[in-house]
Amino acid sequence: MNILFIYPNLYAQIGFNYGIAYISAMLKTAGHGVRLLNINEQLDFPLDHNLIRSEIEKFKPGLIAFSVVSNQYQFAEEIAKNIRTYCNAPTLCGGIHATMDPEGVLKSGLFDYVCVGEGEDAVTELAGKLENGGDTDNIANIWTCKNGLIIKNPVRPLKNVTELPAKDYEIFDIQKMIDAKDGWVGLLTSRGCPFRCTYCLNHKIVEIYRTDLKQRNINYIRHHSVDEIISEIDYILSTYKRVKMFIFDDDLFTFNKVYVEEFCEKYSKKYSVPFVCNAHVKVFDDQIAVALKKANCQIVKFGLESGNERVRSQIMHRYMTNANIIDAFVAAERAGLHSSAFVMMGLPSETIEELYDTINLLGAIKPGRFRWAIFFPFINTEAYHITRNMGLIDEDKMKSLTNFTEESCLNVSPQLHKLIKRLSVAFAWYVNAASDLPVAPMYKNLVAEIDKMSENEWDSYKKDIRRIDSDLSKVLRLDGKLHYSIRYNSFTGVRSDWDD
């Protein structure tokens, strides 16, 4: 049977979908035909219903499977609704959004099945039963409807990832993706995270598996062997061109120190391609930093989210101190690693003063770069319920957002809303102003001017921020003055001593 995957990824960064790649490999091993519609305007596949229909009519799938994150779900619904007008193939919705809100997805009436949790075995079993006319009502991880009632099947035990077939790269246009991302290629060595941050899906998935399996130890954190990852890198470098950087998308690459050291030793002996990885300030030290540097790690990324300890602990359940944060960034910089910080603004109950704590912390630690986002309450996460109980969510706006960098879907005070809107464009300037860099006085003046602008003045001025920032950065670079400029996209500030 033919299975068609549809991955809506519109107006967002180009991403490799690991779930689809693994499920596709499983399906092909079972003898099925698989295709993917990777819907992203940067990959020459915009949201075009005629094009989607043409692909479906040529491929004739027996199952159409969507993989969806919450801010893309509106597009999945639109596509599925249109498909219903000309195709009778059953539809399946999986991915983060389906796992977090399976009832909501089924109640839309646009999907026949929902996959909750990991789907390699579940989707393969579903495809086999659809092909052979078997009963699809009792498949673990698969929810469906019968006679108007939702059938909520429990999940099956989590799979040992070392037993999975190699990811199916062939269904993606990998070379086009590599070129569109300027040579950056994603890799994944593990699944799961030991932390339970309220805004993340990990705690919800753990809860689902523990409840359904009736056991506490569900073996959530699993690693591929180092040799598996080395073989995958060999395949990528021998198959594709212009690979400039690997980025490890693990939630926490540095969690297992023994694993990290083994990987770094083997990687350093074979490859010169630099890489990037995610770390946590409480699972990072000089020993890890030195091992990463020797293996040609160029950037180590830390999630800070907020510079205020109350917001981090009470709202986000991120139990780390500002001293922990400073120590980790010092260790990274001491080893010669370019450090990166992720921060959020507009968190539930966050005050203007607490938001400035984030700006001031970045100004104090001076990371190599930082990326900012606006808090988004992913449905059924703990943060979603916290925010909803506070009465802060604008439901209509939440459903309409396609990214986390331009708008907040929270009903906050006019003053905070104004600050968030201006920070979403000029965050790097505010950090420059809060730092002890020689350029700080100049940026304080720029920020003061922004703060005084009326809404109409700001709406006109913000369109030129990137150009002004670029022109200013060129002058400061010529003068050898360290500063942050807005680079690569509209939500990343990069220290001027980073030369790529």
SULSUL-V392964 format. One record per backbone hydrogen bond with DSSP energy under -1.0 kcal/mol. CO is the residue of the C=O (numbers start at 1). NH is the residue of the N-H. If there is no record, write none. Layout:
<<CO:NH> <CO:NH>>
//
This chain:
<<1:33> <2:62> <2:63> <3:35> <4:65> <5:37> <6:67> <7:39> <17:21> <18:22> <19:23> <20:24> <21:25> <21:168> <22:26> <23:27> <24:28> <25:29> <26:30> <27:32> <28:31> <33:3> <35:5> <37:7> <37:39> <38:40> <39:9> <40:43> <40:45> <41:44> <46:48> <48:52> <49:53> <50:54> <51:55> <52:56> <53:57> <54:58> <55:59> <56:60> <63:4> <64:92> <65:6> <66:94> <68:97> <69:72> <70:73> <72:76> <73:77> <74:78> <75:79> <76:80> <77:81> <78:82> <79:83> <80:84> <82:85> <83:86> <83:87> <90:64> <91:112> <91:113> <92:66> <93:115> <94:68> <95:99> <96:100> <97:101> <101:105> <102:106> <103:107> <106:109> <113:93> <114:143> <119:123> <120:124> <121:125> <122:126> <123:127> <124:128> <125:129> <126:130> <127:131> <128:132> <129:134> <139:142> <141:116> <143:114> <144:151> <146:149> <149:146> <151:144> <151:153> <154:141> <160:163> <161:164> <167:169> <169:172> <172:174> <173:177> <174:178> <175:179> <176:180> <177:181> <178:183> <179:182> <181:184> <183:244> <183:245> <185:247> <187:249> <189:224> <191:222> <197:200> <198:383> <201:205> <202:206> <203:207> <204:208> <205:209> <206:210> <207:211> <208:212> <209:213> <210:215> <216:218> <222:191> <225:229> <226:230> <227:231> <228:232> <229:233> <230:234> <231:235> <232:236> <233:237> <234:238> <235:239> <236:240> <245:185> <246:276> <247:187> <252:255> <256:260> <257:261> <258:262> <259:263> <260:264> <261:265> <262:266> <263:267> <264:268> <267:270> <267:271> <274:246> <275:298> <275:299> <276:248> <277:301> <278:253> <280:283> <285:289> <286:290> <287:291> <288:292> <289:293> <290:294> <291:295> <292:297> <293:296> <296:275> <298:338> <299:277> <300:340> <301:279> <302:342> <304:306> <305:344> <308:312> <309:313> <310:314> <311:315> <311:316> <312:318> <316:198> <318:320> <321:325> <322:326> <323:327> <324:328> <325:329> <326:330> <327:331> <328:332> <329:333> <330:334> <331:335> <332:337> <333:336> <338:300> <339:369> <340:302> <341:371> <342:304> <342:305> <343:373> <345:375> <347:350> <351:355> <352:356> <353:357> <355:359> <356:360> <357:361> <358:362> <359:363> <360:364> <361:365> <362:366> <368:495> <369:341> <370:493> <371:343> <373:345> <376:378> <378:381> <381:385> <382:386> <383:387> <384:388> <385:389> <386:390> <387:392> <388:391> <392:411> <394:398> <395:399> <396:400> <397:401> <404:374> <409:394> <410:412> <413:417> <414:418> <415:419> <416:420> <417:421> <418:422> <419:423> <420:424> <422:426> <423:427> <426:430> <427:431> <428:432> <429:433> <430:434> <437:440> <439:443> <440:444> <441:445> <442:446> <443:447> <444:448> <445:449> <446:450> <447:451> <448:452> <450:453> <454:458> <455:459> <456:460> <457:461> <458:462> <461:464> <462:465> <464:468> <465:469> <466:470> <467:471> <468:472> <469:473> <470:474> <471:475> <472:476> <473:477> <474:478> <475:479> <476:481> <477:480> <483:496> <485:494> <487:489> <491:372> <492:487> <493:370> <494:485> <495:498>>
//
